[in-house]
Amino acid sequence: MELGRLLFLFSAFATHAFVGYALVRGLTDADPRLGLVLGLLPDGDFLFPADWGWPFVHRGLTHTPLFAIGLLAGLYLVSRNRSVALAGGLAIGSHLAIDSLSPMGIRWLFPLRTAWNPSPGLAVHSPAATALLWTAALGILAFRATQGPSHDRDPTTDKQEYKDEQPTATPDATAELE
C-alpha cells in the first residue's frame, strides 16, 4: 500500500477514535475509552477477508444504522447502564454521521440494497475537514474540563444522587421529639 493511502487511513482512523473519545468524555460519565473503541469500530470491516464479499466489505454491514442499533442494544443488555449505551451511541453515531457526509456515504436502508444515497459528497477526511473535527473535539474536551467532574450522578447505577438531602434522624434527635 502506498504511503499516501496509509497516511490517509491513519488520519481517518485517528479522527474517528478521537471524536468518539471526546464525545463520550465530554457528554457522559462513561469511561471515555469506550468512545475511542466504538468510534473506530465500524472501520473494523477493513479486517474482513476480501473474498467474503457483500455485506462484509468496507462501508457494508458495520456502517449501517441497523448495526449501530444492534450494538447499542447489546451494550445495554450487557451493562444494564444507560450511560454506557448513550456513550456507545455517541461514539458509533459520530462515525456514521461523519462517513454519511462523504461521497461514498453509508447504507441507511440496509439490508435493502438501493441506489439511494443522500450524501452531500463532502471530503470529510480532507486535511481541512479533519482539522475542523479535531478542533470541535478539543472544544468539547475543553468545555468539559471547565465544568469539572459530574458529582451528582453515580455512573455505576445511572441514578441521580441528592447530596443536599436532610440527614436521617439519629437516636438522640428522635428522643428529643418524643
N, C-alpha and C positions, 0 to 999 in steps of 0.2 A: 504494500500500500504506500502511496506517495506521501511525502512529508506534509504537504498542504492539506490533504484529506485527514491525516492523523491529527493535525492541529485543530482543524475544524471540529472533528468529533470530540476531542478532548475539551474544547471550549464549550460545545453544546452540552456534553455530559456534566461538566463542572457548573454550568449555568443552571441546569435543571436541578441539580443537587443543592446548590446554594439557595436558589429561590425557595425550594421546598423547606430547607432548613430555616430560612428567615421567616417564612410564613408561620411555621409551627412554633418557633421560638417567640415570635412577636405577637401572635394572636391566641395562643393556647398555653396551658400549663403542662402539656405533654412533653416528653423527652424530645428535644429538637433533632436528635439523631434519627428519629422516625421520619421526620421530614426529609432529611438527607437521603435516606434509603428509598422512601416511597416517591420522592421527587425524581429519582433516577430509574425506578423500577420499570416503567414502560419500555425503556430502551434495552431492557434485558432480552428483547426479541432479537438483538444482534447475535445472541449466543445460540439461537436455534440453527440446526443444520439446514443448509440451503435446499436440500432435497425434500424437506418436509413440505414445502410449498404453502399455498394459501390455507388457512389464515396465519400460519406461523412464519410470517415474513415481517420485515420492518414496516411499521405503521399498519400492521394487521390487528390481530386479536388484542394485544396489550395496549393498543392506542384507541380503545373504544370506551364509551360510557358504560356499556354492559360489563366490561372487565372491571372498571373502577367501582361500580355498584357491587359487584360480586366480592371484590376485595374488601370493600368497606363493611359489607355485611359480615364477612369472615372475621375482620378485625374486631368488630363489636361483639360477635359471639364468643370469641376467644377472651377478650379483655373485659367484657361487660362494663365498659367505661366509655361514655360518650365523648370525653375529651380526646381519647385515643382515636376514635372514629372520625371526629372533627379534624384532628391533626392529619389523619390519613387522607381525608377528603381535600383538605387544602393542598397537601403536597402533590398527590396524584392529579388533582384537578388543575393545579398550576401547570403541570407538564402537558396535560391535554389541551389546556387553553392556549399555551404558547404554540404548540405544534399545530393546533387547528387554524392558526393565523397564517401558517406557511403556505407556499404554493401547493405542496402535496396534501395539506390538510389532514384530517383524520376521518375515520368511518363512523359518522354519527349514528347511522341507522343499522350498524352491524347487529345481527348476522345477515341482514339484507345486503345484497351486492347491487348497489345502484351507482349511477354516474353522478349523482347529486353531490356537490362539493361546495359548501357555502364559504369557503376560504377566500379572504381578500387577497391572498397571494403575497403577503409581506415577507421580507427577508428577515425573519425573526432571529436567525443565528448569524447575522452580519455583525461586523465589529461595532457599528453604531447601536444596533438593537441590543446586542449583548451588554454593552456599556450601560444602556438605559435600564435593562433588567437588573444588573448588579447594583446600580445606583438606587433603584427602588428597593431592592432587598436590603441594602445597607441602611436606607432610610427607615425601614420597618424595624431593623435591629436597634438603630439609634433611638427611635421613638420608645421602644420597649425599655431600653436602658434608662431613659429619663423617668419612666413610670415606676421603676423598681419592681420587686417581686410581688406577685399577687398573694397576699396573706389571708385573704378572705375566702379562699377555696381550698378544699382538701382534694388534690388531684387523685388520690387513691380511691376515694369513694365518689368523686364528682358531685359532692353535695356542698351546699353553702354552709359555712360555719359562721356563727354570730359571736364575735368577740365581746360585744358590749352587752351581753345578756346579764340580768341580775344574778348575783351569786345565789346558790341554793342555801336555804336556811341551815344553820348549824344547830346542834342540840341546845347550846346556850341561848341562841336567839329565839328558839321556839319556847323555851321555858319562860322567857320574858313576856311572850304573848299570852300565856295562859293565866 
